[in-house]
Amino acid sequence: MPDIIEPRLLKGFRDFLPEAESARSSLMRKLENVFSSFGFVPIDTPVLEYADILLGKGGGETDKQVYRFIDNGGRDVALRFDLTVPFARFMAQHTEDLYLPFRRYHMAKVWRGENTQRGRYREFMQCDFDIVGVDSASADADIVLVIASAMEALDVGGFIIRVNHRGLFNRFLSRLGVGEKGSAVLRLVDKMEKVGSAVTRESLAAEIGPDAADSVMEFIRREEGFEPTMDKLVRLCPEGDALAAEAGKRLREVFEIAEATGFSRSLSLDPSITRGLDYYTGIVFETTLQALPDIGSVCSGGRYNDLASLYTTKKLPGVGSAIGLDRLLAALEIIGRQEKLGGSPQVLIAHPEGASLPSLHTAAAGLRSLGVWAEVYPEPRKMQIHYAYAEKKGIPYLAQVDASFESSGLLSIRILAERRTLDPMDMKSVAAFLSKGST
Amino acid sequence: MPDIIEPRLLKGFRDFLPEAESARSSLMRKLENVFSSFGFVPIDTPVLEYADILLGKGGGETDKQVYRFIDNGGRDVALRFDLTVPFARFMAQHTEDLYLPFRRYHMAKVWRGENTQRGRYREFMQCDFDIVGVDSASADADIVLVIASAMEALDVGGFIIRVNHRGLFNRFLSRLGVGEKGSAVLRLVDKMEKVGSAVTRESLAAEIGPDAADSVMEFIRREEGFEPTMDKLVRLCPEGDALAAEAGKRLREVFEIAEATGFSRSLSLDPSITRGLDYYTGIVFETTLQALPDIGSVCSGGRYNDLASLYTTKKLPGVGSAIGLDRLLAALEIIGRQEKLGGSPQVLIAHPEGASLPSLHTAAAGLRSLGVWAEVYPEPRKMQIHYAYAEKKGIPYLAQVDASFESSGLLSIRILAERRTLDPMDMKSVAAFLSKGST
């Protein structure tokens, strides 16, 4: 006998067993339906790309988190670490084949050699959606409406999409005169949720002085309702500033669309949202679940000026968002709404000693043709074994193919949880009963 | 301006643009439905694993086709090159958490540094499904029925699943007395479809002599119908051989189940099917499309003795198959049945100059709530621009939100291909019209 290799996984990598994979896959199907209903189309890109494409010219010093290596052909390659960089390369490369405005979604794995002690995984699923090639309130609103529709489709309970506009924040900072320290201010504000407002004020004071810090704290405080918040933001921006006025108008339009489509309840104007990165230039947003505010944002994003400047001189403004699939999945499990669709068959066809194989499979095929997911237990076994198997797999019903099946077409259904067998029924009645039972 | 990095892909890697990705994704959804209806459940495993897990103890000499490297933590790792090896590792590792018999499917990408000159890709999608932990005719038949059901669900036109039993072939070879040359014989026969029967006979003669070669050629010749073929196979095996009798019985049971469930038309007993590999021990099969016999098998597999012997002492017999997703997708495109479901929205909401944004988005939201995929053109543009966009994206209808929309709720639908605008309709009539138009 050869030596056994111990079966094991790399740190930070996971297997998905059927229940978990069914839940993930069901979640993805629901999101796909929402994306499609808003006109988003799917794309896919390779897992492996040239390192300079993913990391910029020369690749720079290698980020320790990136899986990068030399392939057998001597090429410097890396596993993608997000879906944004490959999308930028994709848009630059396929300009001729694509139409603008282009709205796409992409759900796929990415890899980062993160510190696993913080409960992070090195292989995880990302879900990005963007509208590229247009700068409009309609596009901004569509991204927000997709998020709201997705949260409703996933039945996550209450949620709040907190929205802000980086243009307003920038104009306020320009009036404040903090110059090049603006980026630092944005990053400090972005961290406030984690560190608390006292620490944030202190850090701001250290960066730009106590008076300016107080002004920032006033600016980012959320007021009751959209109008009072908006009034304050406009008041704190330079008077008569055209850019600030434009940003305010954009926000107002987005909120009007949300109002008209019935989603305004889930939107909140929150001046403390900045999304740190310099990348964003317009609307920015984060989404939190009311049942689980502590897990942080499950869906964030914003508007950017130029998606693909690394790969093309063509200007591609856009707005987009990423859903944290793993975080959302964990959240759904915690609040008891983990999806189980697509997991278990509805009925197990019993396979007693001496059964007719053609009859068992004919019964299963007949039920399938009526839309029932039916599985034949694949060898003769005692009923206790069937029961244990069905319970482990989450199959609620057992069908017994009666001796008379070939002539009568009758099946006896056993409700396993109730240990009760119903009188024999024909296939159509079985299918009707099972579809009722499964709702 | 910084230097532009030329957007490009690694050789053998592909982007999937929306139309291709929609087709692939639709194909996968249809397969998932078939798998689920037979009680198969999904799993997922990491893309990256320890090299010794994927390649065996010590990793041996590295196969040039495997993407293998040392990660930032000094681990010897590789990208999976198939889904069978990770599945074996998975079954050995999760024995405690899984139930047997276990039927799973797995659709995911794998990587091989193949010679791209033969039109092969280095990143491609595999689709495996297996029933593990049982050795029975019912399980063998279920795998074959899944294939037949999948081909019907995909509407590929006529197809033939050619079935054989390696046990019968082995007993025949034992009677022939070719000893250790049996494996070579199986591989030569496996290649016959590519090289032709004359070359095969010649190669066989060189390997085992002209008389034995003639016997093999007689054995593998397909006779008209199941019974005559079966009679010949039994006749050429050792007389009264128990193993041959058992193999013959198994084949007969599988064909009886296919007959009872209405699939016998698509099954053919073909003694020339061997599937080369020593791995297979029972039933083996290949699937060819009648419209495209030249592309080879789109779905093959068979029964094996022991899935996970590298990782566990626990014996795991099974039967399984792999669908060549890329090949099948290419075939569907050639025969004009490429799927386009899930691709384009049904209706584009026109966005003329001066339109009310809330009205446009309310109209879209209303249609979505009636099940229609509706997209708002995201900025004001001339109708010609709308038409061009809709045509490129494959959207068949344009909806004009009339000035009276807010009070009347009426929309005017334009059938773009016919350049014809219908009288204004309310939302329900629009939804009913679009769902009729899209069938």
Interface residues (C-beta under 8 A of the other chain):
Chain A: M1 P2 D3 I4 I5 E6 P7 R8 L9 L10 K11 F13 R14 D15 F16 L17 P18 E21 S22 R24 S25 R29 E32 S36 S37 F38 G39 V41 P42 I43 D44 T45 P46 V47 L48 E49 Y50 D52 I53 G56 K57 K64 Q65 Y67 F69 I70 D71 N72 G73 R75 V77 L79 R89 F90 A92 Q93 H94 D97 L98 Y99 P101 R103 R104 K109 W111 G113 E123 I131 V134 S136 A137 S138 A139 A141 D142 L145 S149 E253 E256 I257 E259 A260 T261 G262 A308 S309 L310 Y311 T312 T313 G342 G343 S344 P345 L348 H351 L357 P358 S359 L360 H361 T362 A364 A365 R368 V372 W373 A374 E375 V376 Y377 P378 E379 A388 Y389 K392 K393 I395
Chain B: M1 P2 D3 I4 I5 E6 P7 R8 L9 L10 K11 F13 R14 D15 F16 L17 P18 E21 S22 R24 S25 R29 E32 S36 S37 F38 G39 V41 P42 I43 D44 T45 P46 V47 L48 E49 Y50 D52 I53 G56 K57 K64 Q65 Y67 F69 I70 D71 N72 G73 R75 V77 L79 R89 F90 A92 Q93 H94 D97 L98 Y99 P101 R103 R104 K109 W111 G113 E123 I131 V134 S136 A137 S138 A139 A141 D142 L145 S149 E253 E256 I257 E259 A260 T261 G262 A308 S309 L310 Y311 T312 T313 G342 G343 S344 P345 L348 H351 L357 P358 S359 L360 H361 T362 A364 A365 R368 V372 W373 A374 E375 V376 Y377 P378 E379 A388 Y389 K392 K393 I395
